Amino acid sequence: MAPQLESARFRGDPILERIRAADTSAYLKFGQSGEHIRAVQHGLMDLGNPAYAIPSGATGNFLNETSNAVVHFKQNEGLSPADPVVGVGTITRLDGKWAWPNADRDEWLSWQTRPISEFNFTRKNEMDRVSSGQTFTFNPVSGAIPTEFQDATTGALAALLDHLGSPDGRYSPSASWGASPFDLYHFHIAVDIPPAGPAPSWLTPGGVAAQARKFKQRAAELQAEADLVAPRGSPAWTSAYRDRLLTPTSGVTRGMVDLFVDVLTAALANSVAEGQPLRLIWHTFEVPIWRPITVDTLDLRRHWRNTLFLAPSAPLTHPPFTPTVDENNLHYLQFLEPAFLVDQNCVITLFGPTMTETSALVGLDMKQVWDNWPVDHVEL
């Protein structure tokens, strides 16, 4: 079998694949034109070396500027002859530059302007983490999160951020371009709704759903208190809200961090008692302006789930139904949506019930998120 290109920038292009297979009749030379040449031009320019600059841009025309860029690239890579021809050596070396994790040019471009860089954990970060043997850790500020949730979270992140593809397999389109407040930042904790309706134990006055509801209500009350200090989302508001999340109020023995852990612990216990698996439902590519142009809200590439109890080692899979808001509510009883931030040191801050609380814990001005969030966005 002929060797194939690895980078999504080039892989599958019939002419570039012929070059990779050493078909000399397909080599790129002066005077040619086409989308395959445009892809090579982008590949050279995106490396950022001034010697590979093509001032006229990626026109798709192989003229003098492209010839000069190709010659300089071959010289720097020690390829011989260093002539203005894109042959097997040139395309193989250039493909290797972009194979992983920047296989998709749109992915690479999206991170050039993405805000909140300290919490942009890209697939490149994940590749570096794996290659260095570094493990994810959890920020203790968000509490003593049960080990089962820690393992499920880190396992899902590793699968969704895999630089070699998605949980669908090697070379499959990526499940996410990264974890950030605009990409992959939360999951839903849920149980399946059986044919007769939600299991009553989850809905009793003291049940997990009621605990989660009280937790959300308390968060809303604390937000209202912070509103009296400063405009919502501002640094002063964030600081005031963080203090309230971390400090139990007078006469209260369980603060918000404790209540969050209480809900997770109760969910695990009830899941075991009922013999009913806990589902974690994940959505990626949240904000349309930073997702592949071909991926819409209902694209299965955005929708995944894993299981904590009964089948904790099961891999991430797509849900077994059309992933819409209505379908989710028909199939799942969802009671909490923890949000997380991953920093450049592989530290995960996991809290809830929304990103507002998680951001406050790390001192992130939530206005930075809101200012870059489309007003018409609807979460699943």
MARPALO-778118 format. One record per residue (C-alpha): residue number from 0; residue in one letter; x, y, z. Coordinates in Angstrom, 3 decimals, decimal comma. Example, Ala and Ser with C-alpha at 12.3 -4.5 7.8 and 13.67 -1.06 7.14 Angstrom:
+------+------+----------+----------+----------+
: migu : tike :        x :        y :        z :
+------+------+----------+----------+----------+
:    0 :    A :   12,300 :   -4,500 :    7,800 :
:    1 :    S :   13,670 :   -1,060 :    7,140 :
+------+------+----------+----------+----------+
END
This chain:
+------+------+----------+----------+----------+
: migu : tike :        x :        y :        z :
+------+------+----------+----------+----------+
:    0 :    M :    0,000 :    0,000 :    0,000 :
:    1 :    A :    1,386 :    3,416 :   -0,975 :
:    2 :    P :    2,295 :    5,757 :    1,894 :
:    3 :    Q :   -0,345 :    8,352 :    2,629 :
:    4 :    L :   -0,292 :   11,897 :    3,880 :
:    5 :    E :   -1,202 :   12,446 :    7,535 :
:    6 :    S :   -2,113 :   16,115 :    7,754 :
:    7 :    A :   -5,761 :   16,996 :    7,210 :
:    8 :    R :   -4,443 :   19,995 :    5,258 :
:    9 :    F :   -3,160 :   17,677 :    2,562 :
:   10 :    R :   -4,531 :   14,176 :    3,166 :
:   11 :    G :   -6,967 :   12,992 :    0,525 :
:   12 :    D :   -5,988 :   15,506 :   -2,146 :
:   13 :    P :   -5,511 :   13,245 :   -5,198 :
:   14 :    I :   -2,548 :   15,151 :   -6,638 :
:   15 :    L :   -0,703 :   15,582 :   -3,331 :
:   16 :    E :   -1,299 :   11,918 :   -2,503 :
:   17 :    R :    0,205 :   10,963 :   -5,858 :
:   18 :    I :    3,259 :   13,058 :   -5,040 :
:   19 :    R :    3,546 :   11,330 :   -1,645 :
:   20 :    A :    3,471 :    8,005 :   -3,513 :
:   21 :    A :    6,448 :    9,219 :   -5,615 :
:   22 :    D :    4,475 :    9,743 :   -8,822 :
:   23 :    T :    6,846 :   12,152 :  -10,557 :
:   24 :    S :    4,207 :   13,123 :  -13,110 :
:   25 :    A :    2,242 :   14,826 :  -10,308 :
:   26 :    Y :    5,122 :   16,979 :   -8,990 :
:   27 :    L :    4,283 :   20,685 :   -8,619 :
:   28 :    K :    6,238 :   23,116 :  -10,771 :
:   29 :    F :    6,314 :   26,705 :  -11,945 :
:   30 :    G :    3,243 :   27,810 :  -13,886 :
:   31 :    Q :    0,790 :   25,307 :  -12,433 :
:   32 :    S :   -2,336 :   26,273 :  -10,493 :
:   33 :    G :   -5,032 :   24,688 :   -8,361 :
:   34 :    E :   -6,359 :   24,197 :   -4,845 :
:   35 :    H :   -3,621 :   21,694 :   -4,103 :
:   36 :    I :   -1,067 :   24,444 :   -4,721 :
:   37 :    R :   -3,032 :   26,801 :   -2,471 :
:   38 :    A :   -2,840 :   24,184 :    0,298 :
:   39 :    V :    0,939 :   23,937 :   -0,109 :
:   40 :    Q :    1,244 :   27,738 :   -0,081 :
:   41 :    H :   -0,696 :   27,936 :    3,169 :
:   42 :    G :    1,434 :   25,150 :    4,596 :
:   43 :    L :    4,616 :   27,075 :    3,853 :
:   44 :    M :    3,390 :   30,498 :    4,975 :
:   45 :    D :    1,828 :   29,233 :    8,206 :
:   46 :    L :    5,217 :   27,993 :    9,389 :
:   47 :    G :    6,005 :   31,642 :   10,088 :
:   48 :    N :    9,493 :   31,660 :    8,575 :
:   49 :    P :   10,048 :   34,916 :    6,637 :
:   50 :    A :   11,971 :   32,917 :    4,045 :
:   51 :    Y :    8,754 :   31,064 :    3,207 :
:   52 :    A :    6,701 :   34,219 :    2,747 :
:   53 :    I :    4,492 :   34,520 :   -0,326 :
:   54 :    P :    3,626 :   38,243 :   -0,383 :
:   55 :    S :    0,810 :   37,817 :   -2,877 :
:   56 :    G :   -0,842 :   35,256 :   -0,592 :
:   57 :    A :   -2,150 :   31,784 :   -1,254 :
:   58 :    T :   -3,382 :   32,452 :   -4,786 :
:   59 :    G :   -3,178 :   28,866 :   -5,972 :
:   60 :    N :   -0,706 :   29,937 :   -8,666 :
:   61 :    F :    2,810 :   28,480 :   -8,633 :
:   62 :    L :    4,854 :   31,528 :   -9,658 :
:   63 :    N :    8,101 :   33,234 :   -8,575 :
:   64 :    E :    7,164 :   33,891 :   -4,943 :
:   65 :    T :    6,073 :   30,292 :   -4,414 :
:   66 :    S :    9,204 :   29,053 :   -6,181 :
:   67 :    N :   11,386 :   31,066 :   -3,802 :
:   68 :    A :    9,501 :   29,780 :   -0,758 :
:   69 :    V :    9,843 :   26,170 :   -1,912 :
:   70 :    V :   13,583 :   26,578 :   -2,576 :
:   71 :    H :   14,201 :   28,094 :    0,868 :
:   72 :    F :   12,145 :   25,376 :    2,559 :
:   73 :    K :   14,111 :   22,633 :    0,815 :
:   74 :    Q :   17,404 :   24,301 :    1,678 :
:   75 :    N :   16,495 :   24,604 :    5,346 :
:   76 :    E :   15,281 :   21,015 :    5,444 :
:   77 :    G :   18,385 :   19,664 :    3,719 :
:   78 :    L :   16,424 :   18,376 :    0,728 :
:   79 :    S :   18,286 :   17,883 :   -2,531 :
:   80 :    P :   18,081 :   19,180 :   -5,117 :
:   81 :    A :   16,900 :   22,493 :   -3,641 :
:   82 :    D :   14,981 :   23,386 :   -6,752 :
:   83 :    P :   11,512 :   25,021 :   -7,133 :
:   84 :    V :    9,710 :   21,684 :   -7,394 :
:   85 :    V :    7,383 :   20,091 :   -4,842 :
:   86 :    G :    8,221 :   16,417 :   -4,986 :
:   87 :    V :    7,918 :   13,482 :   -2,625 :
:   88 :    G :   10,566 :   14,770 :   -0,207 :
:   89 :    T :    9,068 :   18,246 :   -0,031 :
:   90 :    I :    5,471 :   17,182 :    0,483 :
:   91 :    T :    6,455 :   14,504 :    3,005 :
:   92 :    R :    8,494 :   16,963 :    5,066 :
:   93 :    L :    5,845 :   19,696 :    4,856 :
:   94 :    D :    3,113 :   17,201 :    5,746 :
:   95 :    G :    5,129 :   16,177 :    8,787 :
:   96 :    K :    5,245 :   19,777 :    9,992 :
:   97 :    W :    1,443 :   19,893 :   10,108 :
:   98 :    A :    0,481 :   16,277 :   10,721 :
:   99 :    W :   -0,327 :   16,515 :   14,444 :
:  100 :    P :   -1,885 :   18,270 :   16,193 :
:  101 :    N :   -2,343 :   21,049 :   13,630 :
:  102 :    A :   -3,641 :   18,804 :   10,897 :
:  103 :    D :   -6,600 :   21,059 :   10,159 :
:  104 :    R :   -5,626 :   24,561 :    9,054 :
:  105 :    D :   -8,873 :   26,011 :   10,386 :
:  106 :    E :   -8,010 :   24,584 :   13,815 :
:  107 :    W :   -4,580 :   26,206 :   13,687 :
:  108 :    L :   -6,075 :   29,524 :   12,621 :
:  109 :    S :   -8,717 :   29,486 :   15,340 :
:  110 :    W :   -6,110 :   29,531 :   18,100 :
:  111 :    Q :   -4,301 :   32,557 :   16,678 :
:  112 :    T :   -7,028 :   34,939 :   17,884 :
:  113 :    R :   -8,780 :   32,967 :   20,637 :
:  114 :    P :   -9,231 :   35,048 :   23,831 :
:  115 :    I :   -8,442 :   34,020 :   27,428 :
:  116 :    S :   -5,198 :   32,261 :   26,540 :
:  117 :    E :   -4,487 :   31,133 :   30,112 :
:  118 :    F :   -7,466 :   28,752 :   29,888 :
:  119 :    N :   -7,086 :   27,669 :   26,278 :
:  120 :    F :   -6,000 :   24,055 :   26,517 :
:  121 :    T :   -5,421 :   22,999 :   22,930 :
:  122 :    R :   -4,837 :   19,606 :   21,365 :
:  123 :    K :   -1,185 :   20,664 :   21,154 :
:  124 :    N :   -1,213 :   21,084 :   24,938 :
:  125 :    E :   -2,750 :   17,631 :   25,259 :
:  126 :    M :   -0,164 :   16,091 :   22,929 :
:  127 :    D :    2,624 :   17,696 :   24,988 :
:  128 :    R :    1,018 :   16,455 :   28,214 :
:  129 :    V :    0,884 :   12,887 :   26,966 :
:  130 :    S :    4,422 :   12,922 :   25,544 :
:  131 :    S :    5,844 :   14,306 :   28,806 :
:  132 :    G :    3,921 :   11,874 :   30,988 :
:  133 :    Q :    2,232 :   14,698 :   32,904 :
:  134 :    T :   -1,103 :   13,943 :   34,554 :
:  135 :    F :   -4,138 :   16,145 :   34,997 :
:  136 :    T :   -4,676 :   17,390 :   38,538 :
:  137 :    F :   -7,683 :   19,027 :   40,161 :
:  138 :    N :   -7,680 :   22,433 :   41,785 :
:  139 :    P :   -8,405 :   21,848 :   45,487 :
:  140 :    V :  -10,332 :   25,128 :   45,601 :
:  141 :    S :  -13,272 :   23,329 :   43,972 :
:  142 :    G :  -13,443 :   20,718 :   46,696 :
:  143 :    A :  -12,810 :   17,035 :   47,317 :
:  144 :    I :  -14,345 :   15,844 :   44,057 :
:  145 :    P :  -15,046 :   12,084 :   44,164 :
:  146 :    T :  -12,400 :   10,014 :   42,422 :
:  147 :    E :  -14,982 :    8,545 :   40,054 :
:  148 :    F :  -15,796 :   11,997 :   38,682 :
:  149 :    Q :  -12,117 :   12,926 :   38,474 :
:  150 :    D :  -11,314 :    9,799 :   36,467 :
:  151 :    A :  -14,331 :   10,214 :   34,188 :
:  152 :    T :  -13,438 :   13,856 :   33,538 :
:  153 :    T :   -9,764 :   13,299 :   32,765 :
:  154 :    G :  -10,543 :   10,238 :   30,662 :
:  155 :    A :  -13,095 :   12,134 :   28,605 :
:  156 :    L :  -10,770 :   15,093 :   28,099 :
:  157 :    A :   -7,985 :   12,809 :   26,880 :
:  158 :    A :  -10,354 :   11,116 :   24,425 :
:  159 :    L :  -11,968 :   14,322 :   23,154 :
:  160 :    L :   -8,636 :   16,157 :   22,756 :
:  161 :    D :   -6,729 :   13,268 :   21,164 :
:  162 :    H :   -4,428 :   14,750 :   18,536 :
:  163 :    L :   -4,710 :   11,600 :   16,403 :
:  164 :    G :   -8,455 :   11,847 :   15,883 :
:  165 :    S :  -11,648 :   11,459 :   17,889 :
:  166 :    P :  -13,152 :    8,560 :   19,878 :
:  167 :    D :  -14,443 :    7,408 :   16,479 :
:  168 :    G :  -10,903 :    6,333 :   15,603 :
:  169 :    R :   -7,554 :    7,390 :   14,183 :
:  170 :    Y :   -7,764 :   10,022 :   11,432 :
:  171 :    S :  -11,410 :   10,688 :   12,257 :
:  172 :    P :  -12,306 :   14,399 :   12,447 :
:  173 :    S :  -11,389 :   15,832 :   15,840 :
:  174 :    A :  -14,079 :   15,804 :   18,526 :
:  175 :    S :  -12,901 :   19,195 :   19,757 :
:  176 :    W :  -10,202 :   21,711 :   18,942 :
:  177 :    G :   -9,516 :   22,173 :   22,622 :
:  178 :    A :  -10,919 :   22,863 :   26,064 :
:  179 :    S :  -11,720 :   26,517 :   26,664 :
:  180 :    P :  -14,686 :   28,626 :   27,800 :
:  181 :    F :  -15,793 :   28,613 :   24,146 :
:  182 :    D :  -15,164 :   25,015 :   23,111 :
:  183 :    L :  -15,388 :   22,195 :   25,606 :
:  184 :    Y :  -16,168 :   23,435 :   29,091 :
:  185 :    H :  -18,999 :   21,455 :   30,723 :
:  186 :    F :  -20,824 :   18,166 :   30,944 :
:  187 :    H :  -24,312 :   17,131 :   32,048 :
:  188 :    I :  -24,794 :   14,611 :   34,849 :
:  189 :    A :  -27,818 :   12,499 :   34,023 :
:  190 :    V :  -29,531 :    9,149 :   34,298 :
:  191 :    D :  -31,560 :    7,407 :   31,637 :
:  192 :    I :  -35,321 :    7,889 :   31,764 :
:  193 :    P :  -36,887 :    4,400 :   31,709 :
:  194 :    P :  -40,055 :    3,709 :   29,696 :
:  195 :    A :  -42,233 :    4,288 :   32,772 :
:  196 :    G :  -40,646 :    7,675 :   33,451 :
:  197 :    P :  -37,871 :    8,992 :   35,724 :
:  198 :    A :  -36,911 :    6,747 :   38,615 :
:  199 :    P :  -38,796 :    8,148 :   41,642 :
:  200 :    S :  -35,785 :    7,980 :   43,939 :
:  201 :    W :  -34,045 :   10,696 :   41,949 :
:  202 :    L :  -37,033 :   13,024 :   42,328 :
:  203 :    T :  -37,949 :   12,644 :   46,001 :
:  204 :    P :  -37,830 :   15,814 :   48,180 :
:  205 :    G :  -34,455 :   14,734 :   49,536 :
:  206 :    G :  -33,250 :   13,165 :   46,305 :
:  207 :    V :  -30,308 :   14,124 :   44,123 :
:  208 :    A :  -32,385 :   16,257 :   41,747 :
:  209 :    A :  -33,694 :   18,269 :   44,705 :
:  210 :    Q :  -30,162 :   18,696 :   46,084 :
:  211 :    A :  -28,964 :   19,933 :   42,712 :
:  212 :    R :  -31,893 :   22,338 :   42,476 :
:  213 :    K :  -31,107 :   23,814 :   45,919 :
:  214 :    F :  -27,471 :   24,180 :   44,908 :
:  215 :    K :  -28,473 :   26,153 :   41,813 :
:  216 :    Q :  -30,859 :   28,307 :   43,846 :
:  217 :    R :  -28,132 :   29,103 :   46,344 :
:  218 :    A :  -25,806 :   30,127 :   43,527 :
:  219 :    A :  -28,449 :   32,535 :   42,227 :
:  220 :    E :  -28,843 :   34,031 :   45,706 :
:  221 :    L :  -25,107 :   34,586 :   46,053 :
:  222 :    Q :  -24,937 :   36,162 :   42,608 :
:  223 :    A :  -27,639 :   38,610 :   43,686 :
:  224 :    E :  -25,573 :   39,490 :   46,742 :
:  225 :    A :  -22,511 :   40,126 :   44,565 :
:  226 :    D :  -24,695 :   42,339 :   42,329 :
:  227 :    L :  -24,934 :   44,758 :   45,250 :
:  228 :    V :  -21,135 :   45,134 :   45,244 :
:  229 :    A :  -20,347 :   45,800 :   41,577 :
:  230 :    P :  -21,683 :   45,299 :   38,021 :
:  231 :    R :  -22,117 :   41,636 :   37,238 :
:  232 :    G :  -19,117 :   40,038 :   35,569 :
:  233 :    S :  -16,666 :   42,817 :   36,497 :
:  234 :    P :  -13,452 :   42,055 :   38,428 :
:  235 :    A :  -14,952 :   43,470 :   41,638 :
:  236 :    W :  -18,105 :   41,405 :   41,180 :
:  237 :    T :  -16,027 :   38,294 :   40,449 :
:  238 :    S :  -14,030 :   38,821 :   43,639 :
:  239 :    A :  -17,175 :   39,365 :   45,716 :
:  240 :    Y :  -18,843 :   36,295 :   44,239 :
:  241 :    R :  -15,739 :   34,157 :   44,801 :
:  242 :    D :  -15,683 :   35,150 :   48,469 :
:  243 :    R :  -19,304 :   34,101 :   48,825 :
:  244 :    L :  -18,707 :   30,785 :   47,074 :
:  245 :    L :  -15,810 :   29,934 :   49,360 :
:  246 :    T :  -17,101 :   31,279 :   52,672 :
:  247 :    P :  -20,175 :   29,758 :   54,325 :
:  248 :    T :  -22,610 :   32,428 :   55,470 :
:  249 :    S :  -23,433 :   32,957 :   59,112 :
:  250 :    G :  -25,309 :   30,011 :   60,577 :
:  251 :    V :  -24,569 :   27,780 :   57,570 :
:  252 :    T :  -22,269 :   24,813 :   58,020 :
:  253 :    R :  -22,011 :   23,747 :   54,375 :
:  254 :    G :  -20,577 :   26,222 :   51,901 :
:  255 :    M :  -20,990 :   26,064 :   48,121 :
:  256 :    V :  -17,908 :   23,911 :   47,597 :
:  257 :    D :  -19,236 :   21,433 :   50,146 :
:  258 :    L :  -22,683 :   21,448 :   48,548 :
:  259 :    F :  -21,173 :   20,779 :   45,115 :
:  260 :    V :  -19,299 :   17,742 :   46,409 :
:  261 :    D :  -22,437 :   16,644 :   48,266 :
:  262 :    V :  -24,410 :   16,519 :   45,004 :
:  263 :    L :  -21,701 :   14,499 :   43,230 :
:  264 :    T :  -21,378 :   12,081 :   46,147 :
:  265 :    A :  -25,145 :   11,633 :   46,435 :
:  266 :    A :  -25,425 :   10,979 :   42,699 :
:  267 :    L :  -22,840 :    8,218 :   42,920 :
:  268 :    A :  -24,498 :    6,654 :   45,953 :
:  269 :    N :  -27,955 :    6,735 :   44,395 :
:  270 :    S :  -26,601 :    5,312 :   41,149 :
:  271 :    V :  -25,136 :    2,341 :   43,023 :
:  272 :    A :  -28,241 :    1,857 :   45,141 :
:  273 :    E :  -30,542 :    1,891 :   42,121 :
:  274 :    G :  -28,227 :   -0,049 :   39,828 :
:  275 :    Q :  -28,737 :    2,764 :   37,361 :
:  276 :    P :  -25,735 :    4,105 :   35,420 :
:  277 :    L :  -24,724 :    7,729 :   35,674 :
:  278 :    R :  -24,243 :    9,337 :   32,281 :
:  279 :    L :  -21,899 :   12,207 :   31,613 :
:  280 :    I :  -23,015 :   14,032 :   28,466 :
:  281 :    W :  -20,420 :   16,199 :   26,724 :
:  282 :    H :  -20,835 :   18,899 :   24,074 :
:  283 :    T :  -17,933 :   20,293 :   22,101 :
:  284 :    F :  -17,488 :   23,149 :   19,604 :
:  285 :    E :  -19,840 :   25,318 :   21,647 :
:  286 :    V :  -19,358 :   28,707 :   19,948 :
:  287 :    P :  -19,989 :   28,670 :   16,185 :
:  288 :    I :  -17,313 :   31,234 :   15,287 :
:  289 :    W :  -14,623 :   28,895 :   16,676 :
:  290 :    R :  -15,790 :   25,611 :   15,256 :
:  291 :    P :  -15,405 :   23,990 :   11,814 :
:  292 :    I :  -17,660 :   25,707 :    9,315 :
:  293 :    T :  -19,204 :   22,343 :    8,395 :
:  294 :    V :  -20,196 :   21,518 :   12,002 :
:  295 :    D :  -23,662 :   22,631 :   13,040 :
:  296 :    T :  -25,399 :   22,319 :   16,403 :
:  297 :    L :  -26,739 :   18,821 :   15,766 :
:  298 :    D :  -23,573 :   17,388 :   14,237 :
:  299 :    L :  -22,660 :   14,138 :   16,026 :
:  300 :    R :  -19,079 :   15,368 :   16,152 :
:  301 :    R :  -20,277 :   17,629 :   18,983 :
:  302 :    H :  -22,135 :   15,053 :   21,090 :
:  303 :    W :  -20,597 :   12,395 :   23,333 :
:  304 :    R :  -21,268 :   10,506 :   26,533 :
:  305 :    N :  -19,506 :    8,217 :   28,956 :
:  306 :    T :  -20,702 :    6,255 :   31,957 :
:  307 :    L :  -19,568 :    6,336 :   35,586 :
:  308 :    F :  -21,333 :    3,352 :   37,093 :
:  309 :    L :  -21,963 :   -0,188 :   35,787 :
:  310 :    A :  -19,642 :    0,399 :   32,819 :
:  311 :    P :  -16,997 :    2,838 :   34,040 :
:  312 :    S :  -14,434 :    1,686 :   31,486 :
:  313 :    A :  -16,745 :    2,152 :   28,520 :
:  314 :    P :  -15,280 :    4,516 :   25,931 :
:  315 :    L :  -16,853 :    7,779 :   24,882 :
:  316 :    T :  -19,607 :    7,159 :   22,382 :
:  317 :    H :  -22,254 :    9,178 :   20,614 :
:  318 :    P :  -25,706 :    9,199 :   22,247 :
:  319 :    P :  -28,055 :    6,618 :   20,703 :
:  320 :    F :  -30,544 :    9,206 :   19,450 :
:  321 :    T :  -30,693 :   12,517 :   17,615 :
:  322 :    P :  -28,956 :   15,001 :   19,927 :
:  323 :    T :  -31,425 :   17,871 :   20,285 :
:  324 :    V :  -32,560 :   19,621 :   23,443 :
:  325 :    D :  -35,963 :   17,935 :   23,218 :
:  326 :    E :  -34,487 :   14,489 :   22,609 :
:  327 :    N :  -32,034 :   14,912 :   25,489 :
:  328 :    N :  -34,905 :   15,703 :   27,846 :
:  329 :    L :  -36,902 :   12,738 :   26,578 :
:  330 :    H :  -34,074 :   10,305 :   27,221 :
:  331 :    Y :  -32,221 :   11,760 :   30,205 :
:  332 :    L :  -33,052 :   13,152 :   33,621 :
:  333 :    Q :  -30,366 :   15,825 :   33,883 :
:  334 :    F :  -29,743 :   17,417 :   37,264 :
:  335 :    L :  -26,399 :   19,244 :   37,152 :
:  336 :    E :  -24,018 :   20,713 :   34,572 :
:  337 :    P :  -20,562 :   21,179 :   36,119 :
:  338 :    A :  -18,242 :   23,515 :   34,211 :
:  339 :    F :  -14,473 :   23,263 :   34,082 :
:  340 :    L :  -11,420 :   25,268 :   33,126 :
:  341 :    V :   -8,077 :   23,697 :   32,243 :
:  342 :    D :   -4,976 :   25,854 :   32,582 :
:  343 :    Q :   -1,577 :   25,575 :   30,939 :
:  344 :    N :   -0,284 :   23,481 :   33,849 :
:  345 :    C :   -2,947 :   20,794 :   33,282 :
:  346 :    V :   -4,857 :   21,836 :   36,406 :
:  347 :    I :   -8,616 :   21,353 :   36,161 :
:  348 :    T :  -10,968 :   23,581 :   38,117 :
:  349 :    L :  -14,340 :   21,830 :   38,193 :
:  350 :    F :  -17,373 :   23,463 :   39,775 :
:  351 :    G :  -20,914 :   24,540 :   39,019 :
:  352 :    P :  -23,710 :   24,943 :   38,366 :
:  353 :    T :  -22,396 :   27,121 :   35,488 :
:  354 :    M :  -19,185 :   28,560 :   34,084 :
:  355 :    T :  -19,859 :   31,738 :   36,105 :
:  356 :    E :  -19,063 :   29,913 :   39,348 :
:  357 :    T :  -16,036 :   28,078 :   37,967 :
:  358 :    S :  -14,651 :   31,327 :   36,538 :
:  359 :    A :  -15,135 :   33,113 :   39,832 :
:  360 :    L :  -13,138 :   30,448 :   41,670 :
:  361 :    V :  -10,080 :   31,104 :   39,483 :
:  362 :    G :  -10,599 :   34,887 :   39,442 :
:  363 :    L :  -11,543 :   35,033 :   35,757 :
:  364 :    D :  -13,587 :   38,119 :   34,907 :
:  365 :    M :  -16,679 :   36,517 :   33,410 :
:  366 :    K :  -17,210 :   39,588 :   31,244 :
:  367 :    Q :  -14,281 :   38,372 :   29,142 :
:  368 :    V :  -16,331 :   35,291 :   28,331 :
:  369 :    W :  -19,631 :   37,098 :   27,783 :
:  370 :    D :  -18,032 :   39,654 :   25,443 :
:  371 :    N :  -16,981 :   36,835 :   23,120 :
:  372 :    W :  -20,180 :   34,808 :   23,357 :
:  373 :    P :  -22,888 :   35,110 :   20,679 :
:  374 :    V :  -26,143 :   36,351 :   22,178 :
:  375 :    D :  -28,166 :   33,831 :   20,180 :
:  376 :    H :  -26,258 :   30,805 :   21,485 :
:  377 :    V :  -28,423 :   28,074 :   22,969 :
:  378 :    E :  -26,745 :   25,396 :   25,064 :
:  379 :    L :  -27,700 :   21,760 :   24,779 :
+------+------+----------+----------+----------+
END
